[in-house]
């Protein structure tokens, strides 16, 4: 028994030593955060960033737990709830609905010009595609009516997003001035997008369809990513608020990234610049092994 104890002690010590090792990737992540912080110091307003390595599960976060106004990024939780309700049988994606000119709201989207000429019919799938692809606000407000605001919030809570809230319809400026803003954190929305990627934000087939729709989005992230690399994302844009969250399908190191800026002035937006920093980080990770040896692939 004494001999076994003597032999076990070095083995235990070895396991503890391995557990306490620090990998070079941690130092590389620290450098990325330093670059993000340096960018933040030069810009007006507040910056928040979260990136999730979809290979290792590691996260990099800068002001990731700060509450930000979502702008149109809140449409991702609405999308998730619409798919859940369709899966539960409350309606079918092929069901047709009628949008009336009286429902028209301004801002982003492509339906407003058509609605000016009278009512239009479209399927629920068409409605939510318009909500995401061109960020159509009229489509979004009908989608909120279909999903119900409280049920969207219940679903986000069930998914562990304790600070994400849908609190007003699109372009309700009176509610916004009262502080009833739609809110999330870079970390929480990144976790939701990760769940969609992994097929855990609903039925796996529904998550695949959400990704298909999100791949239709154009945004500032596209300016920072090589043209041959796919992105599935959602943009957000208000006066003083610029944000985007998405999956970047790097061929060797896919990742989720969310970039939020608020209290911004003029046309300032951090989305493209920060996304480029994050992409370069994962591009480097994808070219090497876990210790940084780039001659093994």
SULKA-V656459 format. One record per residue. N is the residue number from 1. SS is DSSP state (helix for helix, strand for strand, loop for the rest). PSI is psi in whole degrees, 0 to 359 (none if undefined). D_CENTER is the distance of its C-alpha to the mean C-alpha in Angstrom with 1 decimal. Layout:
n: {N N}
ss: {SS SS}
psi: {PSI PSI}
d_center: {D_CENTER D_CENTER}
This chain:
n: {1 2 3 4 5 6 7 8 9 10 11 12 13 14 15 16 17 18 19 20 21 22 23 24 25 26 27 28 29 30 31 32 33 34 35 36 37 38 39 40 41 42 43 44 45 46 47 48 49 50 51 52 53 54 55 56 57 58 59 60 61 62 63 64 65 66 67 68 69 70 71 72 73 74 75 76 77 78 79 80 81 82 83 84 85 86 87 88 89 90 91 92 93 94 95 96 97 98 99 100 101 102 103 104 105 106 107 108 109 110 111 112 113 114 115 116 117 118 119 120 121 122 123 124 125 126 127 128 129 130 131 132 133 134 135 136 137 138 139 140 141 142 143 144 145 146 147 148 149 150 151 152 153 154 155 156 157 158 159 160 161 162 163 164 165 166 167 168 169 170 171 172 173 174 175 176 177 178 179 180 181 182 183 184 185 186 187 188 189 190 191 192 193 194 195 196 197 198 199 200 201 202 203 204 205 206 207 208 209 210 211 212 213 214 215 216 217 218 219 220 221 222 223 224 225 226 227 228 229 230 231 232 233 234 235 236 237 238 239 240 241 242 243 244 245 246 247 248 249 250 251 252 253 254 255 256 257 258 259 260 261 262 263 264 265 266 267 268 269 270 271 272 273 274 275 276 277 278 279 280 281 282 283 284 285 286 287 288 289 290 291 292 293 294 295 296 297}
ss: {loop helix helix helix helix helix helix helix helix helix helix helix helix helix helix helix helix helix helix loop loop loop loop helix helix helix helix helix helix helix helix helix helix helix helix helix helix helix helix helix helix helix loop loop loop strand strand strand strand strand strand strand strand loop loop loop loop loop strand strand strand strand loop loop loop loop strand strand strand loop helix helix helix helix helix helix helix helix helix helix helix helix helix helix helix helix helix loop loop loop loop loop loop loop loop strand strand strand strand loop helix helix helix loop loop loop loop loop loop loop helix helix helix helix helix loop loop loop loop strand strand strand strand helix helix helix helix helix helix helix helix helix helix loop loop loop helix helix helix helix helix helix helix helix helix helix helix loop helix helix helix helix helix helix helix helix helix helix loop loop loop loop loop loop strand loop loop loop loop loop loop loop helix helix helix helix helix loop loop loop loop loop strand strand strand helix helix helix helix helix helix helix helix helix helix helix helix loop loop loop loop loop loop helix helix helix helix helix helix helix helix helix helix helix loop loop loop loop loop helix helix helix helix helix loop loop loop loop loop loop strand strand strand strand strand strand strand strand loop loop strand strand strand strand strand strand strand strand loop loop loop loop loop loop strand strand strand strand strand strand strand strand loop loop loop loop loop loop loop loop helix helix helix helix helix helix helix helix helix helix helix helix helix helix helix loop loop loop loop loop loop loop loop loop loop loop loop}
psi: {321 319 317 320 321 321 325 329 313 325 315 317 321 316 318 321 319 319 332 2 146 124 155 333 330 320 324 320 321 322 320 315 324 321 318 318 321 320 317 320 336 349 158 164 201 136 138 137 136 136 139 124 113 355 310 340 359 148 149 126 138 113 34 340 9 139 128 150 139 339 224 357 338 345 344 310 326 317 314 316 322 316 323 317 321 318 328 353 11 332 172 149 337 352 141 141 163 128 131 152 332 342 354 130 158 205 211 161 164 355 340 322 322 319 335 339 1 179 152 147 141 161 164 325 318 321 310 334 318 322 322 308 308 10 38 122 326 316 321 316 325 323 321 321 321 316 328 128 317 326 326 316 324 318 318 322 317 329 3 12 87 343 357 126 132 114 356 160 173 139 27 82 329 315 321 317 333 356 4 63 149 130 155 181 155 324 314 315 329 320 321 315 322 318 321 315 319 4 29 7 10 198 139 322 323 321 322 321 323 316 319 317 317 336 347 346 137 148 181 336 326 328 340 353 137 145 335 0 123 151 139 114 178 132 162 138 114 170 117 0 124 129 161 143 146 168 128 117 61 132 333 342 72 150 160 140 139 128 125 135 136 164 29 155 152 221 15 134 133 357 306 315 316 319 321 317 314 318 315 324 310 331 321 317 322 348 4 170 185 341 3 5 112 7 14 359 none}
d_center: {55.5 55.9 55.3 52.1 50.8 51.7 49.9 46.8 46.3 45.5 43.1 41.3 41.3 39.8 36.9 36.3 36.5 34.0 31.5 32.0 31.4 28.9 27.4 27.1 23.3 23.2 25.2 23.0 19.9 22.1 22.9 19.4 18.8 22.2 21.2 18.1 20.6 23.1 20.9 20.0 23.8 24.5 22.2 22.7 20.5 17.9 15.1 12.3 10.5 9.2 9.6 10.4 13.3 13.3 17.0 18.2 15.5 16.0 13.6 14.1 13.4 14.9 15.0 12.1 13.9 14.8 14.1 12.8 13.2 10.2 12.2 11.0 7.3 9.3 10.2 7.6 9.7 12.7 12.2 12.2 15.3 17.1 17.1 18.3 21.1 22.1 22.4 24.5 26.8 26.4 26.2 25.7 23.2 26.4 27.8 28.7 28.2 29.8 28.2 30.9 31.3 31.4 27.7 26.8 24.6 24.0 21.1 18.9 19.7 22.6 24.3 26.1 28.8 29.6 29.8 32.3 34.8 34.5 32.7 30.5 29.8 26.8 25.3 22.4 20.6 21.4 20.3 16.7 16.6 17.8 15.2 12.3 14.4 16.2 14.4 17.8 18.5 21.6 19.9 17.3 20.1 22.0 19.0 18.9 22.7 22.4 19.9 21.3 19.4 20.8 19.8 16.1 16.5 18.6 16.1 13.4 16.3 17.4 14.2 14.7 12.4 15.5 14.4 11.9 14.3 15.0 18.3 19.4 19.5 18.6 21.0 22.9 23.9 26.5 24.0 21.8 25.0 25.8 22.6 21.1 17.7 14.4 12.7 10.1 9.8 7.6 8.7 8.3 4.7 4.5 7.5 6.7 4.9 7.9 10.1 9.6 10.5 13.4 14.6 14.5 12.5 15.7 18.5 17.7 19.0 16.8 13.6 15.2 15.8 12.3 11.4 14.6 13.6 10.2 12.5 14.6 12.5 14.1 12.8 13.7 11.8 14.4 17.1 16.2 16.0 19.3 19.9 20.6 17.2 14.8 11.2 9.1 6.7 6.8 8.8 10.4 14.0 16.7 19.9 19.1 15.3 13.1 9.3 6.7 3.2 4.7 7.4 10.6 13.7 16.1 19.3 20.1 17.1 13.8 10.8 7.1 6.6 5.3 8.5 10.1 13.8 16.1 20.0 19.9 23.1 24.2 21.8 20.3 16.6 15.3 12.4 14.6 16.8 14.3 12.5 16.1 17.0 14.3 15.2 18.8 18.4 17.1 19.6 22.3 21.3 21.6 25.0 26.6 27.3 26.2 28.9 28.2 31.0 30.1 33.3 32.4 30.3}
